[in-house]
Amino acid sequence: MTSFFRLVVAGALALLVQPALAFEVAEPAVATFDVDTTGLPPPPAGEGNPYRGNARAAEIGRTLFNQTCARCHGVDAVSRNMPGPDLTRLDKACRPIADPAVRAHCLADNDAYFLDSVQNGKVRVGVSHMPAWKTVLSPQLIWTLRTFVESRAPKRAAE
């Protein structure tokens, strides 16, 4: 077999296997969760993460993250060698913004992106890379996930 032919066969096999692997990675591992939301107020209507900086929400989010997200994004959001992206980098572009109003707007955009991604999942070229969680997780629980991920992000030097 020529090198070119081997490369073509390997590429074709990779394309055939990839959807199966992505589906395996993307399926929710848990349908019910052992999460105690005691002491967490219901989220008010509005834009942005209502629990930003709330230690109780971050604690709940950590428990939930390790039950639902760690399979792809790593235990405690440590995503080295994991198939899912490093979620602690989501706000990387917002961190250096000095103007509080502009930074808040940047974080609100990322909040909307995070909420949409978790609720509706990620499908690229017909391949599911992340399942939709909207029928499984309430917005309250999704915001606890966001709060936990934010708590794991590197801090700015000035903070």
SEVOMAR-978436 format. One line per 10 residues: their letters; for each residue x, y, z of N, C-alpha, C, O, CB. Coordinates in Angstrom, 3 decimals. Glycine has a CB too. Layout:
! SEVOMAR-978436
a> X:Y:Z:X:Y:Z:X:Y:Z:X:Y:Z:X:Y:Z; ... .
END
This chain:
! SEVOMAR-978436
mtsffrlvva> 0.843:-1.184:0.000:0.000:0.000:0.000:0.887:1.247:0.000:1.869:1.313:0.738:-0.958:-0.001:1.224; 0.546:2.208:-0.809:1.329:3.428:-0.848:1.006:4.298:0.359:-0.041:4.143:0.988:1.072:4.194:-2.149; 1.894:5.190:0.666:1.684:6.101:1.801:0.434:6.937:1.603:-0.332:7.156:2.542:2.898:7.018:1.991; 0.228:7.406:0.372:-0.941:8.221:0.082:-2.223:7.435:0.324:-3.164:7.951:0.927:-0.894:8.728:-1.358; -2.266:6.192:-0.141:-3.455:5.357:0.031:-3.726:5.104:1.510:-4.877:5.138:1.945:-3.289:4.023:-0.714; -2.677:4.850:2.281:-2.827:4.644:3.733:-3.405:5.891:4.394:-4.270:5.806:5.265:-1.466:4.283:4.379; -2.914:7.044:3.966:-3.402:8.302:4.513:-4.886:8.498:4.190:-5.658:8.923:5.050:-2.579:9.475:3.967; -5.282:8.191:2.961:-6.678:8.331:2.565:-7.562:7.381:3.366:-8.632:7.775:3.830:-6.838:8.069:1.062; -7.129:6.142:3.532:-7.900:5.162:4.302:-8.000:5.598:5.763:-9.074:5.518:6.359:-7.256:3.758:4.202; -6.899:6.056:6.339:-6.921:6.511:7.738:-7.851:7.705:7.904:-8.596:7.782:8.881:-5.501:6.879:8.212 .
galallvqpa> -7.813:8.641:6.951:-8.705:9.798:7.016:-10.161:9.412:6.908:-11.005:9.946:7.628:-8.366:10.776:5.929; -10.467:8.481:6.009:-11.850:8.017:5.850:-12.331:7.322:7.117:-13.464:7.540:7.546:-11.970:7.064:4.645; -11.499:6.499:7.713:-11.881:5.832:8.968:-12.103:6.850:10.083:-13.042:6.721:10.869:-10.800:4.818:9.392; -11.248:7.847:10.147:-11.405:8.880:11.181:-12.730:9.603:11.019:-13.412:9.878:12.007:-10.245:9.890:11.123; -13.099:9.911:9.791:-14.374:10.587:9.551:-15.562:9.703:9.909:-16.586:10.198:10.380:-14.474:11.016:8.095; -15.431:8.412:9.690:-16.522:7.499:10.029:-16.658:7.293:11.525:-17.771:7.170:12.037:-16.314:6.167:9.354; -15.539:7.253:12.230:-15.548:6.979:13.666:-15.844:8.231:14.478:-16.432:8.130:15.555:-14.215:6.391:14.096; -15.456:9.412:13.995:-15.606:10.648:14.752:-17.016:10.882:15.264:-17.163:11.197:16.445:-15.195:11.800:13.911; -18.082:10.748:14.445:-19.425:10.979:14.986:-19.755:10.047:16.152:-20.401:10.462:17.114:-20.461:10.805:13.889; -19.320:8.813:16.071:-19.592:7.872:17.166:-18.858:8.290:18.425:-19.413:8.212:19.521:-19.186:6.443:16.771 .
lafevaepav> -17.617:8.734:18.282:-16.857:9.172:19.451:-17.447:10.443:20.045:-17.566:10.559:21.265:-15.391:9.400:19.081; -17.814:11.386:19.205:-18.411:12.632:19.703:-19.724:12.343:20.407:-20.017:12.947:21.439:-18.635:13.631:18.552; -20.520:11.429:19.866:-21.789:11.081:20.504:-21.536:10.464:21.869:-22.242:10.772:22.829:-22.599:10.114:19.621; -20.545:9.605:21.966:-20.217:8.972:23.237:-19.787:10.021:24.265:-20.204:9.968:25.423:-19.107:7.922:23.044; -18.974:10.950:23.850:-18.497:11.992:24.757:-19.638:12.905:25.174:-19.668:13.389:26.305:-17.380:12.809:24.101; -20.575:13.142:24.264:-21.590:14.163:24.487:-22.796:13.695:25.282:-23.550:14.534:25.773:-22.048:14.682:23.189; -23.010:12.421:25.429:-24.206:11.964:26.131:-24.142:12.301:27.616:-23.102:12.097:28.242:-24.386:10.462:25.945; -25.225:12.813:28.193:-25.234:13.090:29.634:-24.992:11.813:30.428:-25.603:10.777:30.165:-26.570:13.731:30.055; -24.108:11.900:31.387:-23.756:10.733:32.186:-24.781:10.487:33.289:-24.913:9.363:33.774:-22.367:10.906:32.790; -25.499:11.520:33.683:-26.405:11.417:34.818:-27.730:12.081:34.465:-27.746:13.150:33.855:-25.785:12.062:36.084 .
atfdvdttgl> -28.832:11.458:34.844:-30.142:12.058:34.571:-30.719:12.717:35.825:-31.523:13.643:35.714:-31.117:10.992:34.040; -30.329:12.265:36.996:-30.752:12.892:38.246:-29.492:13.287:39.008:-28.435:12.676:38.847:-31.664:11.930:39.102; -29.621:14.310:39.833:-28.442:14.864:40.470:-28.629:14.928:41.977:-29.725:15.173:42.483:-28.134:16.250:39.911; -27.543:14.704:42.665:-27.534:14.789:44.117:-26.972:16.163:44.488:-25.802:16.293:44.847:-26.688:13.621:44.761; -27.829:17.186:44.396:-27.410:18.557:44.644:-28.386:19.204:45.617:-29.596:19.208:45.390:-27.328:19.364:43.321; -27.845:19.752:46.703:-28.659:20.432:47.706:-28.599:21.939:47.441:-27.550:22.562:47.605:-28.168:20.095:49.157; -29.718:22.512:47.036:-29.752:23.946:46.734:-30.252:24.779:47.914:-30.612:25.943:47.742:-30.634:24.198:45.524; -30.275:24.197:49.093:-30.702:24.919:50.285:-29.846:26.171:50.462:-28.622:26.126:50.340:-30.610:24.013:51.538; -30.507:27.278:50.750:-29.808:28.536:50.982:-29.526:29.320:49.719:-28.917:30.389:49.773:-28.532:28.274:51.685; -29.961:28.800:48.583:-29.740:29.507:47.323:-31.052:30.124:46.878:-32.015:29.402:46.617:-29.174:28.554:46.228 .
ppppagegnp> -31.110:31.450:46.784:-32.365:32.082:46.359:-32.644:31.776:44.891:-31.713:31.557:44.116:-32.311:33.610:46.584; -33.907:31.760:44.508:-34.204:31.565:43.083:-33.626:32.725:42.282:-33.607:33.860:42.758:-35.741:31.446:42.841; -33.155:32.448:41.068:-32.551:33.543:40.296:-33.600:34.552:39.858:-34.674:34.171:39.394:-31.814:32.993:39.071; -33.296:35.828:40.001:-34.236:36.846:39.523:-34.224:36.878:38.000:-33.249:36.470:37.369:-33.882:38.245:40.100; -35.294:37.357:37.427:-35.339:37.507:35.970:-34.355:38.593:35.570:-34.153:39.562:36.302:-36.783:37.850:35.473; -33.769:38.430:34.449:-32.823:39.439:33.979:-31.646:38.791:33.292:-31.550:37.567:33.204:-32.340:40.307:35.133; -30.760:39.626:32.811:-29.607:39.141:32.083:-28.417:38.958:33.010:-28.282:39.651:34.018:-29.256:40.091:30.955; -27.578:38.035:32.660:-26.348:37.834:33.407:-26.501:36.845:34.540:-27.607:36.460:34.922:-25.864:39.132:33.946; -25.367:36.450:35.058:-25.309:35.467:36.133:-25.731:36.109:37.453:-25.018:36.966:37.976:-23.889:34.869:36.249; -26.877:35.709:37.997:-27.341:36.327:39.240:-26.554:35.873:40.471:-26.677:36.472:41.539:-28.802:36.021:39.442 .
yrgnaraaei> -25.752:34.825:40.329:-25.008:34.280:41.473:-23.518:34.609:41.440:-22.753:34.057:42.231:-25.183:32.784:41.525; -23.095:35.485:40.554:-21.665:35.813:40.438:-21.122:36.217:41.802:-21.647:37.119:42.455:-21.434:36.953:39.402; -20.055:35.529:42.219:-19.420:35.833:43.494:-20.078:35.183:44.701:-19.590:35.359:45.817:-19.398:37.292:43.689; -21.167:34.440:44.524:-21.885:33.798:45.622:-21.204:32.468:45.953:-21.232:31.536:45.148:-23.389:33.579:45.256; -20.594:32.382:47.134:-19.830:31.188:47.520:-20.715:29.942:47.592:-20.283:28.856:47.207:-19.148:31.414:48.871; -21.936:30.089:48.077:-22.847:28.936:48.168:-23.192:28.424:46.765:-23.237:27.214:46.543:-24.149:29.322:48.938; -23.432:29.332:45.827:-23.728:28.931:44.451:-22.528:28.216:43.837:-22.698:27.225:43.128:-24.117:30.158:43.596; -21.320:28.704:44.099:-20.114:28.060:43.567:-19.951:26.655:44.146:-19.538:25.737:43.437:-18.864:28.912:43.878; -20.272:26.485:45.418:-20.193:25.165:46.059:-21.189:24.191:45.419:-20.844:23.049:45.114:-20.466:25.284:47.580; -22.410:24.651:45.224:-23.431:23.830:44.565:-22.994:23.530:43.133:-23.113:22.397:42.665:-24.817:24.547:44.578 .
grtlfnqtca> -22.495:24.541:42.450:-22.028:24.371:41.083:-20.901:23.366:40.969:-20.846:22.603:40.005:-21.583:25.685:40.530; -20.001:23.356:41.940:-18.898:22.388:41.927:-19.439:20.960:42.017:-19.017:20.082:41.264:-17.915:22.663:43.094; -20.364:20.735:42.928:-20.956:19.404:43.070:-21.640:18.984:41.774:-21.447:17.867:41.295:-21.961:19.379:44.236; -22.432:19.877:41.218:-23.148:19.579:39.980:-22.181:19.401:38.808:-22.354:18.493:37.996:-24.153:20.694:39.668; -21.177:20.252:38.719:-20.190:20.161:37.638:-19.536:18.784:37.635:-19.400:18.156:36.585:-19.116:21.264:37.783; -19.136:18.323:38.804:-18.453:17.036:38.881:-19.382:15.861:38.593:-18.911:14.764:38.292:-17.832:16.866:40.246; -20.688:16.072:38.681:-21.648:15.024:38.341:-22.037:15.063:36.862:-22.396:14.030:36.296:-22.892:15.159:39.208; -21.974:16.226:36.233:-22.503:16.359:34.878:-21.475:16.770:33.835:-21.575:16.341:32.686:-23.603:17.345:34.878; -20.510:17.570:34.188:-19.616:18.186:33.203:-18.201:17.618:33.208:-17.487:17.714:32.210:-19.549:19.659:33.446; -17.794:17.027:34.330:-16.410:16.578:34.486:-16.012:15.531:33.457:-14.838:15.416:33.105:-16.203:16.022:35.873 .
rchgvdavsr> -16.962:14.786:32.985:-16.667:13.741:32.000:-15.970:14.323:30.771:-15.095:13.678:30.193:-17.958:13.022:31.580; -16.346:15.521:30.374:-15.747:16.160:29.194:-14.845:17.344:29.532:-13.908:17.634:28.788:-16.834:16.622:28.263; -15.111:18.030:30.641:-14.380:19.260:30.968:-13.428:19.095:32.149:-12.769:20.059:32.537:-15.357:20.368:31.269; -13.338:17.901:32.727:-12.388:17.633:33.801:-12.957:17.868:35.185:-13.775:18.765:35.391:-11.178:18.475:33.620; -12.515:17.052:36.134:-12.935:17.187:37.526:-12.511:18.556:38.033:-11.373:18.981:37.832:-12.333:16.055:38.412; -13.436:19.239:38.690:-13.210:20.588:39.219:-12.769:21.569:38.126:-12.062:22.537:38.406:-12.158:20.544:40.327; -13.187:21.315:36.888:-12.905:22.176:35.733:-11.420:22.228:35.383:-10.970:23.181:34.746:-13.407:23.578:36.002; -10.658:21.219:35.790:-9.265:21.089:35.368:-9.304:20.247:34.104:-9.453:19.027:34.167:-8.342:20.435:36.497; -9.169:20.901:32.956:-9.468:20.226:31.695:-8.260:19.739:30.914:-8.345:19.562:29.699:-10.241:21.129:30.841; -7.155:19.522:31.574:-5.994:19.000:30.857:-6.328:17.656:30.234:-6.835:16.756:30.904:-4.782:18.870:31.797 .
nmpgpdltrl> -6.040:17.528:28.945:-6.249:16.282:28.192:-7.696:15.805:28.174:-7.950:14.605:28.068:-5.389:15.200:28.766; -8.627:16.714:28.274:-10.047:16.365:28.222:-10.598:16.753:26.848:-10.068:17.656:26.201:-10.847:17.077:29.368; -11.662:16.075:26.399:-12.208:16.390:25.071:-12.916:17.744:24.996:-12.953:18.358:23.929:-13.170:15.311:24.657; -13.474:18.216:26.102:-14.176:19.495:26.105:-13.219:20.651:26.332:-12.125:20.453:26.860:-15.258:19.503:27.169; -13.618:21.861:25.938:-12.743:23.021:26.123:-12.576:23.407:27.589:-13.374:23.024:28.444:-13.286:24.202:25.350; -11.530:24.166:27.855:-11.248:24.678:29.196:-12.208:25.833:29.476:-12.022:26.936:28.963:-9.750:25.141:29.330; -13.211:25.583:30.273:-14.243:26.587:30.550:-13.742:27.732:31.409:-14.353:28.801:31.427:-15.417:25.940:31.224; -12.638:27.530:32.124:-12.108:28.615:32.956:-11.529:29.733:32.094:-11.247:30.819:32.602:-11.034:28.080:33.915; -11.351:29.484:30.808:-10.819:30.504:29.894:-11.935:31.303:29.215:-11.653:32.203:28.424:-9.937:29.846:28.830; -13.178:30.989:29.510:-14.302:31.644:28.846:-14.267:33.160:28.994:-14.585:33.879:28.047:-15.603:31.113:29.396 .
dkacrpiadp> -13.888:33.649:30.155:-13.880:35.096:30.410:-12.511:35.731:30.211:-12.279:36.857:30.650:-14.354:35.370:31.814; -11.612:35.025:29.561:-10.240:35.518:29.395:-10.193:36.913:28.777:-9.404:37.751:29.213:-9.444:34.554:28.532; -11.012:37.169:27.784:-10.993:38.484:27.126:-11.596:39.577:28.002:-11.285:40.755:27.822:-11.746:38.419:25.804; -12.452:39.199:28.945:-13.089:40.198:29.814:-12.185:40.608:30.979:-12.270:41.738:31.459:-14.410:39.655:30.355; -11.338:39.714:31.428:-10.539:39.971:32.633:-9.686:41.230:32.570:-9.640:41.968:33.554:-9.653:38.806:32.894; -9.007:41.511:31.459:-8.149:42.710:31.462:-8.883:44.041:31.254:-8.256:45.100:31.288:-7.117:42.569:30.398; -10.175:43.999:31.044:-10.920:45.237:30.793:-11.017:46.036:32.090:-11.547:45.554:33.092:-12.343:44.932:30.225; -10.504:47.249:32.057:-10.453:48.082:33.261:-11.778:48.777:33.553:-12.160:48.905:34.716:-9.364:49.118:33.123; -12.475:49.220:32.533:-13.733:49.942:32.711:-14.804:48.979:33.235:-15.147:48.020:32.544:-14.189:50.599:31.372; -15.344:49.215:34.450:-16.311:48.283:35.040:-17.570:48.077:34.185:-18.092:46.964:34.129:-16.714:48.779:36.405 .
avrahcladn> -18.054:49.104:33.535:-19.264:48.975:32.722:-19.003:48.108:31.490:-19.825:47.268:31.126:-19.776:50.363:32.295; -17.870:48.318:30.865:-17.523:47.535:29.672:-17.252:46.085:30.073:-17.661:45.150:29.385:-16.282:48.144:28.947; -16.559:45.918:31.195:-16.279:44.554:31.680:-17.590:43.830:32.007:-17.742:42.654:31.673:-15.356:44.594:32.940; -18.531:44.511:32.650:-19.831:43.917:32.981:-20.576:43.509:31.710:-21.212:42.455:31.669:-20.684:44.906:33.804; -20.496:44.347:30.674:-21.140:44.029:29.395:-20.494:42.786:28.770:-21.196:41.921:28.245:-21.044:45.235:28.420; -19.186:42.698:28.824:-18.455:41.540:28.297:-18.873:40.270:29.039:-19.145:39.244:28.415:-16.924:41.756:28.419; -18.923:40.340:30.363:-19.332:39.179:31.167:-20.780:38.792:30.881:-21.104:37.605:30.847:-19.156:39.476:32.666; -21.660:39.782:30.673:-23.061:39.479:30.352:-23.166:38.750:29.011:-23.977:37.836:28.864:-23.902:40.776:30.318; -22.350:39.150:28.038:-22.318:38.441:26.750:-21.884:36.997:26.955:-22.481:36.081:26.390:-21.366:39.148:25.755; -20.843:36.788:27.764:-20.367:35.434:28.034:-21.390:34.626:28.818:-21.530:33.421:28.606:-19.053:35.479:28.794 .
dayfldsvqn> -22.104:35.287:29.724:-23.171:34.605:30.464:-24.232:34.076:29.490:-24.668:32.929:29.596:-23.817:35.567:31.505; -24.638:34.920:28.547:-25.650:34.515:27.562:-25.137:33.353:26.719:-25.879:32.414:26.432:-26.034:35.705:26.652; -23.872:33.418:26.323:-23.257:32.340:25.541:-23.241:31.041:26.342:-23.588:29.982:25.819:-21.820:32.724:25.120; -22.839:31.121:27.612:-22.770:29.940:28.477:-24.162:29.319:28.647:-24.334:28.112:28.480:-22.175:30.312:29.860; -25.142:30.148:28.975:-26.511:29.664:29.176:-27.026:28.983:27.907:-27.581:27.887:27.973:-27.448:30.830:29.579; -26.845:29.622:26.766:-27.297:29.049:25.500:-26.572:27.737:25.195:-27.193:26.771:24.751:-27.079:30.048:24.358; -25.265:27.703:25.431:-24.485:26.495:25.151:-24.944:25.320:25.998:-25.082:24.204:25.497:-23.006:26.753:25.391; -25.180:25.568:27.278:-25.607:24.484:28.167:-27.036:24.060:27.835:-27.328:22.866:27.770:-25.507:24.921:29.647; -27.912:25.013:27.628:-29.308:24.664:27.345:-29.471:23.959:26.003:-30.218:22.986:25.906:-30.171:25.910:27.369; -28.783:24.435:24.971:-29.018:23.929:23.614:-27.929:23.012:23.078:-28.085:22.436:22.001:-29.174:25.073:22.687 .
gkvrvgvshm> -26.834:22.868:23.806:-25.770:21.981:23.374:-24.970:22.542:22.216:-25.158:23.685:21.802:-26.339:20.658:22.993; -24.075:21.717:21.702:-23.209:22.117:20.591:-23.248:21.031:19.530:-22.889:19.883:19.791:-21.746:22.371:21.073; -23.687:21.401:18.327:-23.688:20.494:17.187:-22.940:21.191:16.061:-23.272:22.314:15.681:-25.151:20.100:16.753; -21.941:20.522:15.538:-21.153:21.058:14.432:-21.144:20.024:13.314:-20.800:18.863:13.535:-19.694:21.413:14.886; -21.519:20.445:12.132:-21.544:19.601:10.945:-22.304:18.303:11.237:-21.894:17.219:10.824:-20.107:19.294:10.468; -23.403:18.440:11.947:-24.248:17.285:12.244:-23.747:16.386:13.356:-24.374:15.369:13.652:-24.406:16.480:11.031; -22.634:16.735:13.978:-22.061:15.925:15.053:-22.313:16.628:16.380:-21.976:17.801:16.546:-20.534:15.686:14.830; -22.905:15.905:17.321:-23.172:16.468:18.641:-21.901:16.405:19.482:-21.406:15.325:19.804:-24.335:15.712:19.343; -21.383:17.579:19.829:-20.190:17.660:20.664:-20.551:17.894:22.129:-19.738:17.669:23.025:-19.271:18.773:20.165; -21.776:18.348:22.356:-22.271:18.560:23.712:-23.787:18.436:23.656:-24.421:19.006:22.769:-21.824:19.961:24.290 .
pawktvlspq> -24.373:17.698:24.594:-25.830:17.549:24.560:-26.532:18.800:25.061:-25.943:19.626:25.759:-26.259:16.348:25.392; -27.784:18.922:24.699:-28.625:19.996:25.237:-29.091:19.572:26.627:-29.570:18.453:26.813:-29.854:20.301:24.291; -28.950:20.460:27.591:-29.304:20.148:28.975:-30.583:20.858:29.426:-30.961:20.746:30.592:-28.158:20.525:29.896; -31.258:21.587:28.528:-32.404:22.405:28.952:-33.543:21.590:29.554:-34.299:22.115:30.371:-32.927:23.191:27.780; -33.686:20.333:29.177:-34.749:19.507:29.770:-34.293:18.826:31.053:-35.083:18.174:31.735:-35.217:18.455:28.772; -33.011:18.982:31.376:-32.449:18.298:32.535:-32.063:19.270:33.656:-32.286:18.991:34.834:-31.235:17.490:32.115; -31.482:20.415:33.274:-31.004:21.389:34.262:-31.830:22.668:34.212:-32.079:23.224:33.142:-29.521:21.712:34.027; -32.245:23.118:35.380:-32.972:24.390:35.472:-31.988:25.539:35.284:-30.786:25.355:35.472:-33.717:24.518:36.842; -32.480:26.724:34.915:-31.579:27.885:34.827:-30.842:28.134:36.155:-29.676:28.529:36.151:-32.378:29.144:34.426; -31.512:27.906:37.271:-30.860:28.083:38.572:-29.610:27.209:38.670:-28.559:27.680:39.105:-31.838:27.745:39.719 .
liwtlrtfve> -29.716:25.944:38.270:-28.562:25.047:38.343:-27.497:25.424:37.315:-26.303:25.314:37.595:-29.004:23.597:38.131; -27.913:25.864:36.142:-26.933:26.287:35.133:-26.137:27.481:35.643:-24.928:27.553:35.427:-27.634:26.641:33.799; -26.800:28.419:36.318:-26.081:29.574:36.864:-25.110:29.152:37.964:-24.063:29.779:38.123:-27.071:30.611:37.409; -25.427:28.115:38.722:-24.456:27.643:39.726:-23.231:27.065:39.033:-22.111:27.229:39.515:-25.095:26.578:40.661; -23.435:26.387:37.899:-22.298:25.877:37.128:-21.413:27.039:36.669:-20.189:26.985:36.788:-22.788:25.053:35.904; -22.039:28.070:36.155:-21.301:29.248:35.664:-20.526:29.897:36.809:-19.372:30.287:36.637:-22.272:30.279:35.020; -21.159:30.011:37.971:-20.502:30.615:39.133:-19.298:29.783:39.555:-18.244:30.331:39.876:-21.493:30.754:40.306; -19.452:28.460:39.557:-18.327:27.594:39.907:-17.181:27.764:38.906:-16.028:27.928:39.306:-18.777:26.121:39.957; -17.492:27.726:37.619:-16.449:27.864:36.595:-15.731:29.196:36.754:-14.507:29.259:36.637:-17.052:27.747:35.176; -16.483:30.266:37.020:-15.854:31.582:37.242:-14.930:31.546:38.460:-13.881:32.191:38.460:-16.935:32.675:37.430 .
srapkraae> -15.309:30.806:39.483:-14.490:30.741:40.701:-13.172:30.008:40.455:-12.223:30.175:41.221:-15.267:30.047:41.827; -13.102:29.208:39.406:-11.902:28.436:39.075:-10.972:29.180:38.117:-9.834:28.761:37.901:-12.299:27.104:38.466; -11.453:30.273:37.549:-10.671:31.011:36.552:-9.508:31.737:37.217:-9.604:32.138:38.376:-11.563:32.017:35.796; -8.406:31.906:36.483:-7.292:32.677:37.014:-7.722:34.122:37.300:-8.544:34.690:36.580:-6.108:32.653:36.031; -7.169:34.687:38.329:-7.515:36.063:38.706:-6.598:37.041:37.988:-5.478:36.701:37.605:-7.416:36.258:40.242; -7.094:38.264:37.811:-6.258:39.335:37.242:-5.189:39.700:38.263:-5.391:39.519:39.464:-7.118:40.597:36.856; -4.073:40.204:37.804:-2.982:40.600:38.683:-3.401:41.672:39.665:-2.914:41.692:40.795:-1.813:41.084:37.872; -4.295:42.568:39.263:-4.728:43.672:40.128:-5.744:43.221:41.166:-6.026:43.955:42.114:-5.321:44.792:39.291; -6.289:42.040:41.003:-7.331:41.594:41.934:-6.742:40.980:43.188:-7.483:40.555:44.074:-8.248:40.592:41.260 .
END
